[in-house]
Amino acid sequence: MKEKRSDLIFIICFMCICLMPLVLMPVFGNQKPVGNEMEPARPELNVNVLPDAGEYFSKKFAFRQELVNTGDLIKGKIFGVSAQSGVIMGKKGWLFYSNTLEDFQGVATLDDYRIASSAYNLSLIQQRLEDRGKKFAFTIAPNKNSLYPQFMRSGFRQNEKTKNKTRMISKMKEAGVNYIDLYKLFEDRKEVLYHKTDSHWNNKGAALVSKHLKKETGQAYTDWSGEKSEKRYDFQGDLAAMIYPLSRDNDKEFYYERDFTFKYVGESAGVKKDVTDKSIVETENPSKKGNLVMLRDSFGISLVPFMAEDYKKGYFINKAPYWIEPAISRDADQVIFELVERNLANLTTDAPELDMGQVKMNAEDIPVDEDYKGSAKAEMSTSGNEFTKVYGNLDPAKTGEDTKLWLIIRSADGVDYITPAFRTTRYGAKDNDKKKYGYSAYISWESLSPGDYEIFLIYGQEKDLKRTETLGKVTI
């Protein structure tokens, strides 16, 4: 009888424990998504109510984050295994982004056409800005495992020759792009300047990069290396937040005792928290000289204050498509484009929002290719800026790594507006492994009057240009 009673008590306790996540869900289930998860929608009464309810419960049951965090800690700390597909467990507690692994190993990297197109697109940006009296420089923020491969697990081997950045640097040199190398900058230093549990450089690394960028572009700079700094363990890395969302095992960060003298202005003024994480950050320092426009990504979060310190005006942009027009409208002296190594593919995703201006070419002097197979479309910019995007497909049989492009936008009365176009590469859902050759250009509303236009392309090399027949009619 006692055995049956103890069995019953055990069953009741077991059932209570199993039901707790559901019963206590209204009180303890309203937790934020973990890592890169999306907020689940409440299930509605329809044919999908059961799978929707299951999805909602799996993301909202009581104590979910605590249980997930405990499970991840056991897997990571004891067995050295990552519980998140986006994070790689390294040696000595180091964490790495998993989407950098293929490039690290030199497999599934960008093809030669896309590498060449990236360099070509950068050369177009540089030429346009230099024509307007602006200095331009491009730099790559290194992936953490490119600088510190010793902390990757021994099963992963680095292949430097086939990496995207290695081939990109070579192509940029051929194209004449002003490139500033950050790899050698970090490799020449024994001190580790990236976070252990974050994908970015720390404040010391940001200060070093800021000095190097200014030195390479001829801008006066502040040397923070001689300034006193305090080490604190108060930084939660982005990778740690993905894999251990509730852990308080913070990473170290360095804070300089010297105060910054610049001020945030415009919409950035008065924002006390995470101001540098905004898509647009504007700064002023009246005691300095020079105006900077900087395109940046998440590596700019720590970089912005150090860059802003030495410019009279700074304008930092983190938007897609790359919004470069402020370099002209805000009278920048210097334009710096920073892009992390793992996102080099973005250089051919779309053209930047930069009106390339009209070039002097006579379309009628260029022979027509009647067999060219391409297309043309137009749409308003989705960014809200005053641009129209003209884009389409190129003929793969007549497009190579050294192909240059110009758009002919012909009005109803036969007047041509000719402007350079960028090479883009898109991958469709049905043919992920096939290369699609495309082009695009953003045309400022100030450049063309509203109306109907015909689109043609000029393509080829300078001494061997061809012109297409009409690729399509668009409304601008």
C-alpha positions in Angstrom: 0.0 0.0 0.0 2.9 2.4 0.9 4.5 1.6 -2.4 1.4 2.5 -4.4 1.0 5.7 -2.4 4.6 6.7 -3.1 4.1 5.9 -6.8 1.0 8.1 -6.9 2.9 11.0 -5.2 5.7 10.6 -7.7 3.3 10.6 -10.6 1.5 13.7 -9.3 4.8 15.5 -8.7 6.0 14.6 -12.2 2.7 15.8 -13.8 2.9 19.1 -11.9 6.4 19.7 -13.0 5.5 18.9 -16.6 2.4 21.2 -16.5 4.2 24.1 -14.8 5.4 25.7 -18.0 1.9 25.7 -19.4 -0.1 26.6 -16.2 2.3 29.4 -15.3 2.6 30.7 -18.9 0.3 33.7 -18.3 2.5 34.9 -15.5 6.0 33.9 -16.5 5.7 33.4 -20.2 5.8 37.0 -21.5 9.5 36.9 -22.3 11.5 38.5 -25.2 12.7 36.3 -28.0 16.1 34.7 -27.5 19.0 35.6 -29.9 17.7 36.2 -33.4 14.3 34.7 -32.9 11.2 36.5 -34.0 8.2 37.4 -31.7 5.6 34.6 -32.3 2.1 35.6 -33.3 -0.8 34.5 -31.1 -2.6 31.5 -32.6 -6.0 32.2 -34.3 -8.9 29.8 -35.0 -8.1 28.5 -38.5 -6.9 25.3 -40.2 -3.4 26.0 -38.8 -4.5 26.6 -35.2 -2.6 23.5 -33.8 0.8 24.1 -35.4 0.4 27.8 -34.7 -0.4 27.1 -31.1 2.6 24.7 -30.8 4.9 27.4 -32.3 3.5 30.0 -29.8 3.9 27.7 -26.8 7.4 26.6 -27.8 8.5 30.3 -27.7 6.3 31.5 -24.7 6.2 28.7 -22.1 7.0 29.8 -18.5 10.7 30.0 -17.5 11.7 29.3 -21.2 14.7 31.6 -21.1 16.0 30.2 -17.8 15.6 26.7 -19.0 17.2 27.4 -22.5 20.0 29.3 -20.8 20.7 26.5 -18.4 20.7 23.9 -21.2 23.0 26.1 -23.3 25.4 26.6 -20.4 25.6 22.8 -19.8 26.3 22.2 -23.5 28.8 25.0 -23.9 30.7 25.0 -20.6 30.8 21.3 -20.0 30.7 19.7 -23.4 32.1 22.6 -25.5 29.2 22.4 -27.9 27.2 25.4 -29.2 23.5 25.1 -28.8 22.9 27.9 -31.3 23.5 27.4 -35.0 24.7 30.9 -35.4 27.6 30.5 -32.9 30.8 28.5 -33.1 32.5 27.4 -29.8 36.2 28.1 -29.9 39.1 27.4 -27.6 39.3 29.0 -24.1 35.8 30.2 -24.1 36.0 32.1 -27.4 32.9 32.5 -29.5 32.7 33.1 -33.3 30.0 33.8 -35.8 29.2 30.6 -37.8 28.5 32.5 -41.0 32.2 33.3 -41.1 33.3 29.7 -41.2 33.0 29.0 -45.0 35.0 32.0 -45.8 37.5 31.1 -43.1 38.0 27.7 -44.7 38.0 29.1 -48.2 34.9 27.1 -49.3 31.7 28.4 -50.9 33.2 31.8 -51.3 32.2 34.5 -53.9 32.9 33.6 -57.5 35.4 35.6 -59.5 32.7 37.6 -61.3 31.2 38.8 -58.0 34.6 39.7 -56.6 35.4 41.7 -59.8 32.0 43.3 -59.7 32.5 44.4 -56.1 35.8 46.1 -57.0 34.2 47.7 -60.1 31.3 49.1 -58.0 33.7 50.6 -55.5 35.7 52.2 -58.3 32.5 53.9 -59.7 31.8 55.3 -56.2 35.3 56.6 -55.8 35.4 58.2 -59.3 32.1 60.0 -58.7 33.2 61.4 -55.4 36.6 62.4 -56.6 35.0 64.2 -59.5 33.1 66.2 -56.9 36.3 67.0 -54.9 35.9 64.4 -52.2 38.5 62.0 -50.9 37.3 58.3 -50.8 38.7 55.3 -49.0 37.3 51.8 -48.4 38.3 49.5 -45.5 37.4 46.0 -44.4 36.7 45.2 -40.8 38.3 41.8 -40.3 36.3 38.8 -39.2 37.5 37.8 -35.7 38.7 34.4 -36.8 40.8 35.9 -39.6 42.9 37.7 -37.0 42.8 35.2 -34.2 42.6 31.7 -35.8 44.5 30.2 -32.8 41.2 30.4 -30.9 39.2 28.4 -33.5 38.9 24.7 -32.8 41.7 22.6 -34.3 39.3 20.9 -36.8 38.9 24.2 -38.7 41.7 25.0 -41.1 42.1 28.5 -42.6 42.7 28.9 -46.3 44.0 32.4 -46.8 44.5 32.2 -50.6 40.8 31.6 -51.5 39.2 33.9 -48.9 37.0 36.6 -50.2 39.0 39.4 -48.7 42.3 38.2 -50.2 40.9 38.1 -53.7 39.0 41.4 -53.1 42.1 43.2 -52.1 43.9 42.1 -55.3 41.0 43.2 -57.5 40.6 46.6 -55.7 44.3 47.2 -56.4 43.8 46.5 -60.1 40.8 48.8 -60.1 42.6 51.6 -58.4 40.4 51.7 -55.3 41.8 53.5 -52.3 41.9 50.7 -49.8 43.1 50.9 -46.2 44.4 47.7 -44.8 43.3 46.8 -41.2 44.6 43.2 -41.2 48.3 44.1 -40.9 47.4 46.8 -38.4 46.0 44.1 -36.0 48.4 41.4 -36.9 51.4 43.6 -36.0 50.1 43.8 -32.4 50.5 41.1 -29.7 47.6 42.4 -27.7 44.2 40.9 -28.5 41.9 43.8 -29.5 38.7 41.9 -30.2 36.2 40.7 -27.6 36.2 37.1 -26.5 32.4 36.7 -26.7 31.6 39.3 -29.2 32.2 39.5 -33.0 33.7 43.1 -32.8 36.8 44.9 -31.8 36.9 46.5 -28.3 37.4 50.2 -27.5 41.2 49.8 -27.8 40.8 48.3 -31.2 38.4 51.0 -32.2 40.8 53.7 -31.1 43.6 52.0 -33.1 41.5 51.8 -36.2 40.4 55.4 -35.9 44.0 56.6 -35.7 45.0 54.5 -38.7 42.1 55.6 -40.9 42.9 59.3 -40.3 46.6 58.8 -40.7 46.1 57.1 -44.0 43.8 59.8 -45.3 45.9 62.8 -44.1 43.5 63.8 -41.3 44.8 65.1 -37.9 44.2 62.4 -35.3 44.2 61.8 -31.5 46.6 59.1 -30.3 44.7 57.2 -27.6 47.5 54.7 -27.0 49.1 56.9 -24.4 45.9 57.6 -22.5 45.0 55.9 -19.3 42.2 53.3 -19.5 40.2 51.3 -17.0 39.4 47.7 -17.5 35.9 46.6 -16.6 34.0 43.3 -16.9 30.7 44.9 -17.8 30.3 44.1 -21.6 27.9 41.5 -22.8 29.0 40.2 -26.2 26.5 39.7 -29.1 27.6 36.1 -29.5 27.2 35.5 -25.7 23.8 37.0 -25.8 22.8 34.6 -28.5 24.0 31.5 -26.8 23.7 32.5 -23.1 20.9 35.1 -23.0 20.6 35.3 -19.2 24.3 34.8 -18.3 26.0 37.5 -16.3 29.5 36.3 -17.3 30.4 39.6 -19.0 33.4 40.2 -21.3 36.0 42.8 -20.5 36.0 46.3 -22.0 38.4 49.2 -21.8 37.3 52.8 -21.0 39.6 55.8 -21.4 39.8 58.3 -18.7 40.1 61.2 -21.1 36.8 62.7 -22.1 35.6 63.2 -25.7 35.2 66.8 -26.8 32.8 66.4 -29.7 29.0 66.6 -29.3 26.1 64.7 -30.9 23.8 67.0 -32.8 20.6 66.8 -34.9 18.5 63.8 -34.0 21.4 62.3 -32.1 21.5 65.2 -29.6 20.1 64.4 -26.2 20.1 60.6 -26.8 22.0 59.2 -23.8 21.9 55.4 -24.6 23.1 53.5 -27.6 23.3 56.6 -29.8 26.0 55.1 -32.0 23.7 52.2 -32.8 21.3 54.5 -34.7 21.2 54.4 -38.5 22.2 58.0 -38.7 24.5 59.7 -36.2 25.6 63.3 -36.6 28.4 65.0 -34.6 30.2 68.3 -34.3 33.5 69.5 -32.9 34.0 73.2 -33.7 37.7 73.1 -32.6 38.6 70.6 -35.3 38.8 70.7 -39.1 37.3 68.6 -41.9 33.9 67.1 -42.6 33.5 63.4 -42.7 30.8 61.1 -44.1 31.3 57.5 -43.1 29.3 54.5 -44.2 29.6 51.9 -41.5 28.1 48.7 -40.1 27.9 47.3 -36.5 31.7 47.8 -36.2 31.0 51.5 -36.2 29.2 51.4 -32.9 32.4 51.6 -30.9 34.3 53.4 -33.8 32.0 56.4 -34.1 33.1 58.4 -31.0 36.8 58.0 -31.8 36.2 59.1 -35.5 34.0 62.0 -34.5 36.6 63.4 -32.1 38.9 64.7 -34.8 36.4 66.1 -37.4 34.5 69.4 -37.3 31.5 67.6 -38.6 30.7 63.9 -38.8 27.9 62.1 -40.4 27.8 58.3 -39.9 25.4 56.2 -41.9 24.3 52.6 -41.4 21.5 52.1 -44.0 20.8 49.7 -47.0 21.0 50.4 -49.8 24.2 52.3 -49.1 23.2 55.9 -48.9 26.2 57.9 -50.2 24.4 61.0 -51.4 25.0 63.0 -48.1 28.7 63.0 -49.1 27.7 65.6 -51.7 24.8 67.3 -50.0 26.7 67.8 -46.7 29.9 69.0 -48.4 32.1 66.2 -47.0 35.9 66.5 -47.4 36.4 62.8 -46.7 34.2 59.7 -47.3 35.2 56.5 -45.6 33.3 53.2 -46.3 33.8 50.5 -43.7 32.4 47.0 -44.3 32.9 43.8 -42.3 34.6 41.0 -44.1 31.7 38.6 -43.7 29.4 41.0 -45.6 31.5 41.7 -48.7 28.8 40.1 -50.8 26.6 43.1 -50.0 28.7 45.2 -52.5 26.9 43.6 -55.4 23.4 43.2 -53.8 22.3 46.7 -55.1 23.6 50.0 -56.3 24.3 52.7 -53.7 21.9 55.6 -53.4 24.3 58.0 -55.2 23.3 59.9 -58.4 26.2 59.2 -60.7 25.6 62.2 -62.9 25.4 62.5 -66.6 28.4 61.6 -68.8 29.2 62.9 -72.2 28.7 60.1 -74.7 27.0 60.1 -78.0 24.9 56.9 -78.1 24.4 57.1 -81.9 28.2 56.7 -82.4 28.1 53.3 -80.7 27.2 50.2 -82.8 24.0 48.4 -81.9 23.9 44.8 -80.7 20.6 43.5 -82.0 20.9 40.1 -80.2 21.4 41.4 -76.7 19.0 39.8 -74.2 18.3 42.0 -71.2 15.5 43.7 -69.3 14.7 47.0 -67.6 12.4 48.1 -64.8 12.0 51.1 -62.5 10.6 51.8 -59.1 10.8 54.4 -56.4 13.5 53.9 -53.7 12.2 51.9 -50.8 14.4 53.9 -48.4 12.2 57.0 -48.6 14.9 59.1 -50.2 14.2 61.0 -53.4 15.6 58.4 -55.9 14.2 56.2 -58.6 15.9 52.9 -59.1 16.4 51.6 -62.6 17.5 48.0 -62.8 17.3 44.8 -64.8 19.1 41.7 -66.1 22.2 41.6 -68.3 23.0 39.2 -71.0 25.2 36.5 -69.3 26.8 35.6 -72.6 28.0 39.2 -73.1 29.0 40.1 -69.6 32.4 39.5 -68.1 34.6 40.5 -65.2 35.8 43.6 -67.0 32.5 44.7 -68.5 31.6 48.4 -67.9 28.1 49.6 -68.0 26.2 52.8 -68.8 22.5 53.4 -68.8 20.8 55.3 -71.6 17.6 56.9 -70.4 15.8 58.3 -73.4 12.9 60.7 -73.0 9.8 60.7 -75.3 11.3 63.5 -77.4 14.5 61.6 -78.0 16.9 63.3 -75.5 19.4 60.9 -73.9 20.5 61.0 -70.3 23.5 58.7 -70.0 24.9 57.6 -66.6 27.1 54.8 -65.2 25.4 51.7 -63.9 26.5 49.2 -61.2 26.8 45.5 -61.7 24.6 43.5 -59.3 24.4 39.8 -58.6 21.2 38.2 -57.4 20.3 34.7 -56.6 16.8 33.4 -57.2 14.9 30.9 -55.0 14.8 28.3 -57.8 18.4 28.5 -58.9 20.5 29.3 -55.8 23.6 27.9 -57.4 23.3 29.9 -60.7 24.7 33.3 -61.2 22.3 36.0 -62.3 23.8 39.0 -64.0 22.1 42.3 -63.2 22.6 46.0 -63.1 21.1 48.9 -61.2 21.4 52.7 -60.7 19.6 55.2 -58.5 18.6 58.4 -60.3 17.9 61.5 -58.3 14.6 63.1 -58.8 16.4 66.3 -59.6 18.2 64.8 -62.6 15.1 63.8 -64.6 11.7 65.2 -65.0 8.7 62.8 -64.3 7.6 61.0 -67.4 8.0 57.9 -69.6 11.4 56.8 -70.7 13.1 54.1 -72.8 16.0 52.2 -71.3 19.1 51.1 -73.3 22.5 49.9 -72.1 26.0 50.6 -73.3 28.4 47.8 -72.4 31.9 46.5 -72.9 35.3 48.1 -72.6 36.3 51.6 -73.5 37.6 50.7 -77.0 35.0 48.1 -77.7 31.6 49.4 -76.7 28.2 48.2 -77.9 24.7 49.5 -77.5 21.6 47.4 -76.9 18.2 47.8 -78.4 15.4 49.0 -76.1 15.4 46.9 -72.9 12.1 48.3 -71.7 10.0 51.3 -71.1 9.7 52.8 -67.6 8.0 55.6 -65.8 10.1 57.9 -63.6 
